[in-house]
Amino acid sequence: MTIRVAREEDHAEYSVPAGVPVIHRFLGLALDEETFELRAGGRPLKLEPRALDVLLYLVRNRDRVVPKEELLEKVWGVRFVSESALFHAVKKARQAVAEATAEEVIRTVHGRGFRFVAPLEQEGDGELRPVPPAAEPEPAATSGATPGTRRLLVPAVVLAAAAAAVLALVQAGGRFRGEPRTPPPPTRPAAAAGTPLRQLTSGLSTAVKPAFSPDGKVLLYVSYEPESPDRLDVYVMPSQGGTSWRLTERVHASGDLPVFTADSREIVFSRFRTGADGTHLPDLWRVGSMGGPPRLWVEGATGAGFSPDGRLVAYTRVLADRASLVLGPVDAPEKAAEVASPGWVPRFSPDASRLAFTTSDPNGGAGHLLCRSIASGEVRQLTSDPMQMYGLAWLPDGRSLVFSGRARGGRFLLWRVRLEGGPPEPTTLGVGDFSSPSVSRDGSLLAFAHGNDLANLLVADGPGESEGRALTDDEYHRWPRLSPDGRLVVSVLQRADVVDELVTTDVATRKRTRLFTGDVRHPCWVGSRTVAFLAGPTDGPTRVVAVDVSTQADVELTRFDFAAGSLAVAPGGRRIAVARPEAGTSEALVVRDLDARSDDEVGRGQAYHGLRFGPGGAIAWSGPQRSGTPATNGVWLLPAGAASPVRLAPDGYGPLFSLDGSSVLFARADESGGLYRVPVAGGRAERLRGFGRGVSDFDRVGDRLAWVQESGRNQVYVLPLR
């Protein structure tokens, strides 16, 4: 008996004696089909199943270039999956192989596909050999396949296959034309013919945070009018598409995910109010689902969820130093009792016996998905690795959930997790973010928001150049840092089809130079010729590497045995500060002396974003931009030699020191957005200039200012589940 694996290019077949395992050996690696793993020195390498499928298919067809379309059909089981899902899998396969060898294994043949190019040391314990075609051809790799082949050729489930096609279907088919909005019928690409996925919103404005009414007939979402992009409002539309109506008037509904009440008569949303001391605190508001004036419901609260019978409500109560999940009667929400801390995005199961929630603040911070029994109070953790999460929904069986989550440094994907256990299963891959899943009560429809975001580099000289000039076009950059002379901007360029790149961009000529390729983040200048950065996976040990911008030669400065979350290098380059993950969502601030080879933990219990050293050894950082715990957000300073930090501003992000170290510059978002300056000795923050919407990070040298301007639009999609 033989196992037949068809090759579409020439219809040849290969065989291996039945019961004999096939192990492909190359460059010191072993790709085992029976155990479905890639090993180096006998140790299995960490590799996603889909990436392993791709590698295995390329090895089997190593004598030719495999077209992208063929890989998508054979590995995913469908033709209309987004190419970005394939690029992601190839990227992960390359990264896994790179742990053992620097040799090229998968070659991109531009315009055609991919080819496995590494020499095999041997064909395997069971040698593959051509055989003549059978008299009666049997279906390719069916019941007789090895476990790897079976995994490779079984079609994906409907949810995973259709949701992964989102990127191929992003077609903004028209413009909003006032109020009410009547979008044109979405056009469907020819490659996606037959797919049930439908785009419900389109036009100039972004649309986010969709949620079904309990009967599944109406869908709410949050958007804005083109003439007022800084004012988010609540809209409703039929769940099958059609005219949408704006329910609120510039209420700035920028808080956590809005929901319908159990009887569908009202919508509960949250918005931030600015306190007397400048802090942003959320409140819960209600508005009729047919319109009317909004009314304040619960102060200091966000993210509500209602039981199906309408008797109970759960929401996040924001306290002075923490955010806790509370549960209580709908008619007396102020009497709700704490059931978890922290806790966000509560969602009742269809039978109201369980309450799912996350310990991840939707506005920033990783955490877990948990499920609490209403009767017993028992809490189960459903995820093993922390993620930042943005929305969750129960499936109608009450035994599984869909949630939006991203690992450190990644993008938001939709995942499915089961109550009985097992790791979450990704249902989407690719460029952009998939967020805010909502499932209709009868389980027939899944709604979510998707956006293919851009983040381009801009630069301005002096406060008079308000708009800035673009250094990049339609790209995604992170962590821009100006060189000491202001001539170059170093940043990390992220793309779906290749690994990340550390690049410099000449401000005058826009000329780009690639410095490093791989898992790279948080670059910092060390003098005028060297850039230091974090390298390595975001969930494992981290290297600190320095690269010469002229020669591109790099050297490892030091190594941490944890996944460092941020990086700052002191003047002179001999002291390094990083953020070390701690339990839950908090971090520790660690300073390493490279000469003494010693570490000093100088802070703990906060989120240390955007670390910066000052001229005298002080360290500045910011908390999440809109943290659920006012005690940790804002701009912070740890003076040199001090035992505890001081907060310079109650909100803001991206701090950096002035040249003389006497003040700290930072940015604010929302209606008070712009660049601010505050003295390190304390005092009132002074606004220096405005910023457009979507400034995520910036740097300044002298009068020159460089920043990342995020753009791109989210739209709402609906996918039938039956």
C-alpha positions as CSV (number, residue, x, y, z in Angstrom):
1,M,0.0,0.0,0.0
2,T,1.2,3.5,-0.7
3,I,0.2,7.0,0.3
4,R,-0.5,9.1,-2.7
5,V,0.1,12.9,-2.7
6,A,-1.0,14.5,-5.9
7,R,1.0,17.4,-7.4
8,E,-1.2,19.7,-9.5
9,E,1.6,20.9,-11.7
10,D,2.3,17.7,-13.5
11,H,0.0,15.2,-11.7
12,A,3.0,13.1,-10.6
13,E,2.7,11.2,-7.3
14,Y,5.1,10.1,-4.5
15,S,4.8,7.1,-2.3
16,V,6.2,5.9,1.0
17,P,5.8,2.4,2.5
18,A,2.7,2.3,4.8
19,G,3.5,2.7,8.4
20,V,6.9,4.2,7.9
21,P,7.3,7.7,9.3
22,V,8.6,10.5,7.0
23,I,11.1,12.8,8.4
24,H,12.6,15.5,6.2
25,R,16.1,16.6,7.4
26,F,17.7,19.8,6.3
27,L,20.3,22.2,7.8
28,G,20.3,20.4,11.1
29,L,16.5,20.5,11.3
30,A,14.0,17.6,11.2
31,L,10.5,18.0,9.9
32,D,8.5,15.1,11.2
33,E,5.2,14.3,9.4
34,E,4.0,11.7,11.9
35,T,4.4,13.9,15.0
36,F,3.7,17.1,13.0
37,E,6.6,19.1,14.4
38,L,9.9,20.8,13.4
39,R,12.8,19.9,15.6
40,A,16.3,21.3,16.1
41,G,18.7,19.0,18.0
42,G,15.8,16.9,19.0
43,R,14.0,19.9,20.6
44,P,10.6,20.8,19.0
45,L,10.5,24.4,17.8
46,K,7.6,26.6,18.6
47,L,5.6,27.0,15.4
48,E,2.0,27.7,14.6
49,P,0.2,24.7,13.0
50,R,-0.7,26.6,9.9
51,A,2.9,27.8,9.4
52,L,4.0,24.1,9.8
53,D,1.4,23.1,7.2
54,V,2.9,25.6,4.7
55,L,6.4,24.5,5.4
56,L,5.5,20.9,4.9
57,Y,3.7,21.5,1.7
58,L,6.6,23.4,0.3
59,V,9.0,20.6,1.3
60,R,6.9,18.1,-0.5
61,N,6.8,20.2,-3.6
62,R,10.4,21.4,-3.4
63,D,11.2,20.8,-7.1
64,R,9.0,23.7,-8.2
65,V,7.7,27.1,-7.3
66,V,4.3,26.7,-5.6
67,P,1.8,29.5,-6.5
68,K,0.2,31.4,-3.7
69,E,-3.2,30.4,-4.9
70,E,-2.3,26.7,-4.6
71,L,-1.0,27.1,-1.1
72,L,-4.1,29.0,0.0
73,E,-6.4,26.3,-1.5
74,K,-4.4,23.3,-0.2
75,V,-3.5,24.6,3.3
76,W,-6.6,26.6,4.1
77,G,-9.0,24.5,2.1
78,V,-10.4,27.5,0.2
79,R,-9.2,29.8,-2.6
80,F,-10.6,33.1,-1.3
81,V,-8.5,33.4,2.0
82,S,-6.6,36.7,2.2
83,E,-3.0,36.5,1.0
84,S,-2.0,38.2,4.2
85,A,-2.8,35.0,6.1
86,L,-0.3,33.1,3.8
87,F,2.3,35.8,4.3
88,H,1.9,35.5,8.0
89,A,2.4,31.8,8.0
90,V,5.5,32.1,5.8
91,K,6.9,34.7,8.1
92,K,6.4,32.5,11.1
93,A,8.0,29.5,9.4
94,R,11.0,31.6,8.4
95,Q,11.3,32.9,12.0
96,A,11.2,29.3,13.4
97,V,13.9,28.1,11.0
98,A,16.1,31.2,11.8
99,E,16.4,29.9,15.4
100,A,18.6,27.1,14.1
101,T,20.2,28.4,10.9
102,A,20.8,31.6,8.9
103,E,20.5,29.8,5.6
104,E,17.7,30.6,3.3
105,V,14.9,28.0,3.4
106,I,11.8,29.5,1.8
107,R,12.5,31.8,-1.2
108,T,9.9,34.3,-2.4
109,V,9.6,34.2,-6.2
110,H,8.0,37.6,-6.8
111,G,4.8,37.5,-8.9
112,R,4.6,33.7,-8.7
113,G,4.8,32.2,-5.2
114,F,7.3,30.4,-2.9
115,R,9.8,27.6,-3.1
116,F,11.7,25.5,-0.6
117,V,15.4,25.8,-1.5
118,A,17.3,24.2,1.3
119,P,19.1,20.9,0.4
120,L,17.7,17.8,2.1
121,E,20.2,15.7,3.9
122,Q,18.0,12.7,3.3
123,E,14.5,12.1,2.0
124,G,13.4,10.7,5.3
125,D,13.2,7.4,7.3
126,G,10.7,6.4,4.6
127,E,12.1,7.4,1.2
128,L,9.8,9.3,-1.1
129,R,10.0,7.9,-4.6
130,P,7.9,8.5,-7.8
131,V,5.4,5.9,-8.7
132,P,3.4,5.5,-11.9
133,P,-0.2,6.8,-12.0
134,A,-2.8,4.3,-10.6
135,A,-5.2,2.7,-13.0
136,E,-8.0,4.3,-11.1
137,P,-6.8,7.6,-9.6
138,E,-7.8,8.0,-6.0
139,P,-8.5,11.3,-4.4
140,A,-5.3,13.1,-3.3
141,A,-4.3,12.5,0.3
142,T,-7.5,11.4,1.9
143,S,-8.0,8.4,4.2
144,G,-4.5,7.1,3.9
145,A,-2.7,10.3,4.6
146,T,-0.3,10.8,7.4
147,P,-1.4,13.0,10.3
148,G,0.4,16.0,8.7
149,T,-1.2,15.4,5.3
150,R,-4.6,15.1,6.9
151,R,-4.2,18.3,8.8
152,L,-3.0,20.0,5.6
153,L,-5.9,19.1,3.3
154,V,-8.9,19.2,5.6
155,P,-10.9,22.3,4.7
156,A,-11.1,25.0,7.4
157,V,-14.4,25.5,9.3
158,V,-16.8,28.0,7.9
159,L,-16.1,30.6,10.5
160,A,-12.3,30.5,10.2
161,A,-12.4,30.3,6.4
162,A,-14.8,33.2,5.9
163,A,-13.4,35.4,8.6
164,A,-9.9,35.0,7.2
165,A,-11.2,36.3,3.9
166,V,-12.0,39.7,5.4
167,L,-9.0,41.4,4.1
168,A,-9.7,40.3,0.5
169,L,-13.1,41.7,0.8
170,V,-12.3,45.2,2.2
171,Q,-13.9,47.4,-0.4
172,A,-15.1,50.8,0.7
173,G,-18.0,51.1,-1.7
174,G,-19.1,54.7,-1.5
175,R,-19.5,57.7,0.8
176,F,-21.8,58.6,3.6
177,R,-24.2,61.2,2.4
178,G,-25.4,62.8,5.6
179,E,-28.0,61.7,8.1
180,P,-29.5,59.1,7.7
181,R,-26.7,57.2,6.0
182,T,-27.6,54.9,3.1
183,P,-24.5,53.1,1.9
184,P,-24.5,51.5,-1.6
185,P,-24.7,47.8,-1.9
186,P,-21.2,46.4,-1.2
187,T,-19.4,45.0,-4.2
188,R,-17.9,41.6,-3.9
189,P,-14.5,40.7,-5.6
190,A,-14.6,38.0,-8.2
191,A,-12.2,35.9,-6.2
192,A,-14.6,35.9,-3.3
193,A,-17.7,34.8,-5.3
194,G,-20.0,32.8,-3.1
195,T,-18.6,34.0,0.2
196,P,-21.4,35.0,2.7
197,L,-19.3,37.8,4.3
198,R,-20.9,41.2,3.9
199,Q,-19.6,44.7,4.6
200,L,-22.3,46.8,6.2
201,T,-20.7,50.2,6.5
202,S,-18.7,52.2,4.1
203,G,-17.6,55.7,3.3
204,L,-15.3,58.4,4.6
205,S,-15.9,57.7,8.3
206,T,-14.7,54.9,10.5
207,A,-17.2,52.5,12.0
208,V,-16.3,50.5,15.2
209,K,-17.7,48.6,18.2
210,P,-20.7,46.8,16.6
211,A,-23.3,45.1,18.8
212,F,-26.5,43.3,18.0
213,S,-29.8,44.0,19.6
214,P,-31.1,41.0,21.6
215,D,-33.5,40.0,18.8
216,G,-30.7,40.3,16.2
217,K,-32.6,42.7,14.0
218,V,-30.7,45.9,14.7
219,L,-27.0,46.6,14.9
220,L,-25.4,49.5,16.7
221,Y,-22.0,50.9,16.0
222,V,-19.9,54.0,16.9
223,S,-18.8,56.4,14.2
224,Y,-18.5,60.1,13.3
225,E,-19.4,62.6,10.6
226,P,-16.6,63.6,8.3
227,E,-16.8,67.2,9.3
228,S,-16.3,66.4,13.0
229,P,-13.9,63.4,13.3
230,D,-13.2,64.1,17.0
231,R,-16.8,63.5,18.0
232,L,-17.9,59.9,18.2
233,D,-21.6,59.1,18.1
234,V,-23.9,56.1,18.4
235,Y,-25.6,54.8,15.2
236,V,-28.0,52.0,14.5
237,M,-28.9,50.1,11.3
238,P,-30.7,46.9,10.3
239,S,-28.5,43.9,10.8
240,Q,-29.0,42.9,7.2
241,G,-27.7,46.3,6.0
242,G,-29.4,49.4,4.8
243,T,-30.0,52.9,6.1
244,S,-28.2,53.9,9.4
245,W,-29.4,56.5,11.8
246,R,-27.4,58.7,14.2
247,L,-28.9,58.5,17.7
248,T,-26.6,61.0,19.5
249,E,-25.2,64.4,18.7
250,R,-21.5,64.7,19.3
251,V,-21.4,62.9,22.6
252,H,-17.9,61.6,22.1
253,A,-18.7,58.0,22.9
254,S,-15.1,57.0,23.2
255,G,-15.3,54.7,26.1
256,D,-15.7,50.9,26.2
257,L,-18.0,48.8,24.0
258,P,-21.7,49.9,23.9
259,V,-24.5,47.4,24.3
260,F,-28.3,47.2,24.1
261,T,-30.3,46.6,27.2
262,A,-32.0,43.2,27.5
263,D,-35.3,44.6,26.2
264,S,-33.6,46.4,23.3
265,R,-35.3,49.7,24.3
266,E,-32.0,51.5,25.2
267,I,-28.3,51.5,24.4
268,V,-25.7,51.9,27.1
269,F,-22.4,53.6,26.2
270,S,-19.6,55.2,28.0
271,R,-17.8,58.5,27.6
272,F,-15.0,60.2,29.4
273,R,-15.3,63.4,31.4
274,T,-12.3,65.5,32.4
275,G,-11.9,66.1,36.1
276,A,-10.8,69.3,37.8
277,D,-7.3,67.9,38.0
278,G,-7.2,66.9,34.3
279,T,-7.9,63.2,34.8
280,H,-10.2,61.4,32.3
281,L,-12.8,59.3,34.0
282,P,-15.5,57.2,32.3
283,D,-19.3,57.4,33.0
284,L,-22.1,55.1,31.7
285,W,-24.9,56.8,29.7
286,R,-28.2,55.6,28.3
287,V,-30.0,56.6,25.1
288,G,-33.2,55.3,23.6
289,S,-32.6,52.9,20.7
290,M,-35.1,55.0,18.7
291,G,-33.4,58.3,19.7
292,G,-33.9,60.9,22.4
293,P,-31.6,62.8,24.7
294,P,-28.9,60.8,26.4
295,R,-28.9,60.6,30.2
296,L,-26.2,59.9,32.7
297,W,-26.7,56.5,34.4
298,V,-23.7,55.5,36.5
299,E,-20.7,57.7,37.3
300,G,-17.2,56.3,37.4
301,A,-18.2,53.3,35.3
302,T,-17.7,51.7,31.9
303,G,-18.3,48.6,29.9
304,A,-21.8,47.2,30.8
305,G,-23.3,43.9,30.1
306,F,-26.9,42.7,30.8
307,S,-28.4,39.3,31.6
308,P,-30.8,37.9,29.0
309,D,-33.8,38.3,31.4
310,G,-32.9,41.9,32.1
311,R,-32.6,41.5,35.8
312,L,-28.8,41.8,36.3
313,V,-26.2,44.2,35.0
314,A,-22.4,43.9,35.3
315,Y,-20.0,46.8,34.6
316,T,-16.5,48.0,35.4
317,R,-16.4,50.4,38.4
318,V,-13.5,52.8,38.2
319,L,-12.0,53.5,41.6
320,A,-9.2,55.8,42.6
321,D,-6.5,53.2,42.3
322,R,-8.1,50.3,40.4
323,A,-10.9,49.0,38.2
324,S,-13.2,46.3,39.5
325,L,-16.0,44.3,37.9
326,V,-19.3,44.6,39.8
327,L,-22.6,42.7,39.5
328,G,-26.0,43.8,40.7
329,P,-29.7,44.6,39.9
330,V,-30.5,46.7,36.9
331,D,-32.9,48.9,38.8
332,A,-30.2,49.7,41.4
333,P,-26.8,49.6,39.7
334,E,-25.2,51.6,42.5
335,K,-25.8,48.6,44.8
336,A,-23.7,46.3,42.5
337,A,-21.1,44.2,44.5
338,E,-17.6,43.5,43.4
339,V,-17.0,40.1,41.8
340,A,-13.5,40.5,40.3
341,S,-10.6,42.9,40.2
342,P,-9.6,43.9,37.6
343,G,-12.5,43.1,35.2
344,W,-13.7,44.5,31.9
345,V,-16.2,43.7,29.1
346,P,-18.7,41.5,31.0
347,R,-20.9,39.3,28.9
348,F,-23.6,36.9,30.2
349,S,-23.9,33.4,28.7
350,P,-27.2,32.7,26.7
351,D,-28.7,30.9,29.7
352,A,-27.4,33.5,32.2
353,S,-25.6,30.9,34.3
354,R,-22.1,32.3,33.6
355,L,-20.4,35.7,33.2
356,A,-17.4,36.0,31.0
357,F,-15.0,38.9,31.3
358,T,-11.4,39.9,30.8
359,T,-8.6,41.2,33.0
360,S,-7.4,43.2,30.0
361,D,-8.2,46.9,29.9
362,P,-9.5,47.5,26.4
363,N,-7.7,50.9,26.3
364,G,-4.4,49.2,27.0
365,G,-2.9,46.3,28.9
366,A,-2.7,42.6,28.6
367,G,-4.8,40.1,30.6
368,H,-6.8,36.9,30.4
369,L,-10.3,35.8,29.5
370,L,-12.2,34.4,32.5
371,C,-15.6,32.8,33.2
372,R,-17.5,33.1,36.5
373,S,-20.4,30.9,37.6
374,I,-23.3,33.1,38.7
375,A,-24.5,30.6,41.2
376,S,-21.3,29.4,42.9
377,G,-18.9,32.3,42.1
378,E,-16.3,29.9,40.8
379,V,-14.0,31.5,38.3
380,R,-12.1,29.7,35.5
381,Q,-9.3,31.2,33.4
382,L,-9.8,30.3,29.7
383,T,-6.6,31.6,28.3
384,S,-3.0,30.6,29.1
385,D,-1.0,33.5,27.6
386,P,-1.8,37.2,28.3
387,M,-3.2,39.3,25.5
388,Q,-4.7,42.7,25.1
389,M,-8.4,42.1,24.4
390,Y,-11.0,44.2,22.7
391,G,-14.4,42.6,22.9
392,L,-15.9,39.2,23.4
393,A,-19.2,37.3,22.6
394,W,-20.8,34.0,23.5
395,L,-21.7,31.5,20.8
396,P,-25.3,30.2,21.1
397,D,-24.2,26.8,22.5
398,G,-23.1,28.5,25.6
399,R,-19.9,26.4,25.6
400,S,-17.6,28.6,23.6
401,L,-16.7,32.3,23.0
402,V,-15.2,34.5,20.4
403,F,-12.9,37.3,21.5
404,S,-10.6,39.8,20.0
405,G,-7.1,39.7,21.2
406,R,-3.5,40.4,20.4
407,A,-0.2,39.3,21.8
408,R,2.4,41.8,22.7
409,G,3.5,43.6,19.6
410,G,1.0,41.9,17.3
411,R,-2.4,42.9,15.7
412,F,-5.9,42.2,17.0
413,L,-7.3,38.8,15.7
414,L,-10.5,37.0,16.4
415,W,-10.1,33.8,18.5
416,R,-12.4,31.1,19.6
417,V,-12.1,29.4,23.0
418,R,-14.0,26.5,24.6
419,L,-15.1,26.3,28.2
420,E,-14.0,22.7,28.5
421,G,-10.4,23.7,27.8
422,G,-7.8,23.9,25.1
423,P,-5.9,26.8,23.7
424,P,-7.7,29.6,21.8
425,E,-8.0,29.0,18.1
426,P,-7.3,32.0,15.8
427,T,-10.1,32.5,13.2
428,T,-8.5,35.5,11.4
429,L,-5.0,36.4,10.2
430,G,-3.5,39.2,8.3
431,V,-3.0,42.9,8.1
432,G,-5.2,45.2,10.1
433,D,-7.2,44.7,13.3
434,F,-10.3,42.5,13.9
435,S,-12.1,43.7,16.9
436,S,-15.4,44.0,18.8
437,P,-17.1,40.6,17.9
438,S,-20.8,40.4,18.5
439,V,-23.0,37.3,17.9
440,S,-26.8,37.6,17.4
441,R,-28.8,35.7,20.1
442,D,-29.9,33.0,17.7
443,G,-26.4,32.4,16.6
444,S,-27.0,33.2,12.9
445,L,-24.7,36.2,12.5
446,L,-21.3,37.3,13.7
447,A,-20.5,41.0,13.4
448,F,-17.1,42.6,13.9
449,A,-15.0,45.7,13.0
450,H,-12.0,45.5,10.7
451,G,-9.5,48.1,9.7
452,N,-6.4,48.1,7.6
453,D,-4.5,50.8,9.4
454,L,-1.6,52.9,8.2
455,A,1.0,54.7,10.3
456,N,3.2,57.0,8.2
457,L,6.2,59.1,9.3
458,L,5.8,62.9,9.3
459,V,8.2,65.7,10.1
460,A,7.8,69.4,10.9
461,D,10.3,72.2,11.5
462,G,9.1,74.7,14.1
463,P,5.6,75.3,15.4
464,G,4.5,77.1,12.2
465,E,4.6,73.9,10.1
466,S,1.4,72.5,11.7
467,E,0.5,69.8,9.1
468,G,4.0,68.4,8.7
469,R,5.3,66.7,5.5
470,A,5.2,63.0,4.9
471,L,8.3,60.9,4.8
472,T,6.5,57.7,3.9
473,D,3.4,56.7,1.9
474,D,0.8,54.0,2.8
475,E,3.1,52.1,5.3
476,Y,3.0,51.1,8.9
477,H,5.8,52.5,11.1
478,R,6.3,52.4,14.8
479,W,8.6,54.0,17.4
480,P,10.1,57.0,15.4
481,R,13.3,58.4,16.9
482,L,15.3,61.4,15.5
483,S,19.1,61.2,15.3
484,P,20.9,63.7,17.5
485,D,21.5,66.0,14.5
486,G,17.9,65.6,13.3
487,R,18.9,64.3,9.9
488,L,17.6,60.8,10.2
489,V,14.5,59.1,11.6
490,V,14.9,55.5,12.7
491,S,11.7,53.5,12.9
492,V,10.4,49.9,12.7
493,L,8.6,49.2,9.4
494,Q,6.0,46.5,9.8
495,R,4.5,44.6,6.8
496,A,2.5,41.4,6.4
497,D,4.5,39.7,3.8
498,V,8.0,40.0,5.3
499,V,9.5,40.2,8.8
500,D,9.8,43.6,10.5
501,E,12.6,45.9,9.4
502,L,14.6,48.5,11.4
503,V,15.1,51.4,8.9
504,T,16.4,54.9,8.8
505,T,14.8,57.6,6.7
506,D,16.7,60.7,5.5
507,V,14.5,63.7,6.4
508,A,15.8,65.7,3.4
509,T,15.8,63.1,0.7
510,R,13.4,60.4,2.1
511,K,16.1,57.8,1.3
512,R,15.6,54.7,3.3
513,T,18.4,52.4,4.7
514,R,17.6,49.0,6.2
515,L,19.6,48.3,9.3
516,F,18.2,45.1,10.7
517,T,15.5,42.5,9.8
518,G,13.7,40.4,12.3
519,D,11.6,40.8,15.5
520,V,12.7,44.3,16.4
521,R,11.1,47.0,18.6
522,H,11.8,50.2,20.6
523,P,14.9,51.7,18.8
524,C,17.0,54.3,20.7
525,W,19.9,56.4,19.4
526,V,23.2,55.9,21.2
527,G,25.3,58.8,19.9
528,S,25.0,59.9,16.3
529,R,26.0,56.6,14.5
530,T,24.5,53.8,16.6
531,V,21.0,52.6,17.3
532,A,20.1,50.2,20.1
533,F,16.9,48.2,20.1
534,L,15.1,45.1,21.5
535,A,15.3,41.9,19.4
536,G,13.6,38.6,19.7
537,P,10.1,37.2,20.1
538,T,7.6,39.2,22.1
539,D,6.9,36.2,24.4
540,G,10.4,35.1,25.2
541,P,13.9,36.2,26.1
542,T,15.0,39.5,24.7
543,R,18.3,40.7,23.3
544,V,19.5,44.3,23.3
545,V,21.3,44.9,20.0
546,A,23.3,47.9,18.7
547,V,23.7,48.5,15.0
548,D,26.0,51.0,13.2
549,V,23.9,53.1,10.8
550,S,26.8,53.5,8.3
551,T,27.9,49.9,8.0
552,Q,24.8,48.0,9.3
553,A,27.1,45.9,11.5
554,D,25.4,44.8,14.7
555,V,26.5,43.5,18.1
556,E,24.6,42.2,21.1
557,L,24.9,44.5,24.1
558,T,23.1,42.3,26.6
559,R,20.3,39.8,27.0
560,F,17.3,39.5,29.4
561,D,15.7,36.2,30.2
562,F,12.2,37.8,29.9
563,A,10.2,39.6,27.3
564,A,11.2,43.2,27.7
565,G,8.3,45.6,27.0
566,S,10.1,48.9,26.5
567,L,13.7,50.2,26.2
568,A,15.6,53.4,27.1
569,V,19.4,53.9,26.9
570,A,21.1,56.5,29.1
571,P,23.5,59.0,27.6
572,G,26.8,57.3,27.2
573,G,25.1,53.9,26.4
574,R,26.2,52.1,29.6
575,R,22.9,52.0,31.4
576,I,19.7,50.4,30.0
577,A,16.2,50.6,31.4
578,V,13.5,48.0,30.4
579,A,10.0,47.1,31.5
580,R,9.7,43.5,32.8
581,P,6.3,41.8,32.7
582,E,4.8,41.0,36.2
583,A,1.7,39.2,37.3
584,G,-1.5,40.4,35.7
585,T,-1.1,43.6,33.7
586,S,1.6,45.4,35.8
587,E,5.3,45.6,35.0
588,A,8.6,46.3,36.9
589,L,11.1,48.9,35.9
590,V,14.6,47.4,35.7
591,V,17.9,49.3,35.1
592,R,21.0,47.4,34.1
593,D,24.5,48.7,34.4
594,L,26.5,47.1,31.5
595,D,29.9,47.8,33.2
596,A,29.0,46.4,36.6
597,R,26.8,43.7,35.1
598,S,24.1,44.3,37.7
599,D,20.4,45.0,37.7
600,D,18.4,47.4,39.9
601,E,14.7,47.2,40.2
602,V,13.6,50.8,40.6
603,G,9.9,50.5,40.2
604,R,7.0,48.1,40.2
605,G,3.2,47.9,39.9
606,Q,2.7,50.2,36.9
607,A,2.8,50.1,33.1
608,Y,6.1,51.6,31.9
609,H,5.4,52.8,28.4
610,G,7.7,55.0,26.3
611,L,10.7,54.9,28.7
612,R,13.2,57.8,28.4
613,F,16.4,58.7,30.2
614,G,17.0,62.4,31.0
615,P,20.4,64.1,30.9
616,G,21.0,63.7,34.7
617,G,19.9,60.1,34.9
618,A,16.2,60.7,35.6
619,I,13.7,58.3,33.9
620,A,10.3,59.3,32.4
621,W,7.5,57.1,31.2
622,S,3.7,57.1,30.7
623,G,0.9,54.8,31.7
624,P,-1.8,53.7,29.3
625,Q,-3.4,56.6,27.4
626,R,-6.8,56.0,29.0
627,S,-6.2,53.6,31.8
628,G,-9.0,52.2,33.9
629,T,-7.0,53.0,37.0
630,P,-6.4,56.8,37.3
631,A,-3.6,56.2,39.8
632,T,-1.3,54.7,37.1
633,N,-2.1,56.7,34.0
634,G,-0.4,60.0,33.0
635,V,3.2,61.1,32.7
636,W,5.6,60.0,35.4
637,L,9.1,61.0,36.4
638,L,11.6,59.1,38.6
639,P,14.3,61.6,39.6
640,A,17.9,60.3,39.8
641,G,18.4,58.6,43.1
642,A,14.8,58.9,44.2
643,A,13.0,56.0,45.8
644,S,9.5,56.8,44.3
645,P,8.2,58.5,41.2
646,V,6.1,61.6,40.9
647,R,3.3,62.2,38.4
648,L,3.9,65.3,36.2
649,A,0.6,65.1,34.3
650,P,-2.7,63.1,35.0
651,D,-2.9,62.1,31.3
652,G,-0.6,62.0,28.3
653,Y,1.8,59.7,26.6
654,G,5.2,59.6,24.8
655,P,7.3,61.7,27.3
656,L,10.7,63.0,26.3
657,F,13.1,65.3,28.0
658,S,14.2,68.8,26.9
659,L,17.9,69.1,26.0
660,D,18.7,70.6,29.4
661,G,16.5,68.2,31.3
662,S,14.4,71.0,32.9
663,S,11.1,69.9,31.3
664,V,9.3,67.0,29.8
665,L,7.4,67.1,26.6
666,F,4.4,64.8,26.1
667,A,1.3,64.4,23.9
668,R,-2.4,64.3,24.7
669,A,-5.2,62.8,22.6
670,D,-8.9,63.5,22.0
671,E,-10.3,67.1,22.1
672,S,-7.2,68.4,24.1
673,G,-4.8,66.7,21.7
674,G,-1.4,68.3,21.0
675,L,2.1,68.6,22.2
676,Y,2.6,69.8,25.8
677,R,5.5,70.8,28.1
678,V,5.7,70.5,31.9
679,P,8.6,71.4,34.2
680,V,10.2,68.5,36.0
681,A,9.8,70.4,39.2
682,G,6.1,70.3,38.7
683,G,3.5,72.8,37.6
684,R,0.9,73.5,34.9
685,A,1.4,71.9,31.5
686,E,1.8,74.3,28.6
687,R,0.4,73.5,25.2
688,L,3.0,74.0,22.4
689,R,1.0,72.9,19.4
690,G,-1.9,70.9,18.1
691,F,-1.8,67.4,16.7
692,G,-4.1,65.8,14.2
693,R,-6.1,62.8,15.1
694,G,-4.1,59.5,15.4
695,V,-0.6,60.6,16.5
696,S,0.7,57.5,18.3
697,D,4.3,58.3,18.9
698,F,6.7,61.2,18.4
699,D,10.2,62.6,18.9
700,R,11.8,66.0,18.9
701,V,15.3,67.4,18.4
702,G,15.7,71.1,18.5
703,D,12.8,72.6,16.5
704,R,12.4,69.5,14.4
705,L,9.5,67.2,15.3
706,A,8.9,63.7,13.9
707,W,5.8,61.6,14.5
708,V,3.7,58.7,13.4
709,Q,0.3,59.6,12.0
710,E,-2.1,56.8,12.1
711,S,-4.9,56.6,9.5
712,G,-7.1,54.1,7.8
713,R,-10.7,53.3,8.4
714,N,-12.5,50.5,10.2
715,Q,-15.7,49.2,8.8
716,V,-18.3,46.8,10.1
717,Y,-18.8,43.3,8.6
718,V,-21.4,40.6,9.2
719,L,-20.8,36.9,8.6
720,P,-23.6,34.3,8.7
721,L,-22.7,31.4,11.0
722,R,-25.4,29.0,9.6
